[in-house]
Amino acid sequence: MEKLILICPLERVSDPGSYGFSLESGGKHVNGFVVRRDGECFAYVNSCPHTGSPLDWVEHQFLDLEGALIQCAVHDARFLIDTGECIFGPCPGASLEPLPIRVDSGNIYLLGDA
Ligand code: FES
């Protein structure tokens, strides 16, 4: 059965903007982040496909200065916001692992297993 696990209120994430989170889902620990852009939200596991390091250097900061791409703070890889595909840096063609989310009643939820 599907379970909604609260990540944060939608208003907590600016547009464009990002928000890192850490929570439990189905007995597993999930370190992830949400990116909001043009009214849409996307979420990924906070693990760079290059080395598995967390992408953020500053808390909740996962975007480049222009707010156009996800940026890994470790070796500067850049990823498309809507697909998580790496388009620049040491791991081209690799992708971030997407997380299923739902925006409902002003909140962002992770879809987990009950
Ligand atoms: S760990 Fe992300 S680019 Fe190297």
Residues whose N, C-alpha, C, O or C-beta is under 5 A from the ligand:
A	BS01	FES	C48 H50 T51 S53 C72 V74 H75 D76 A77
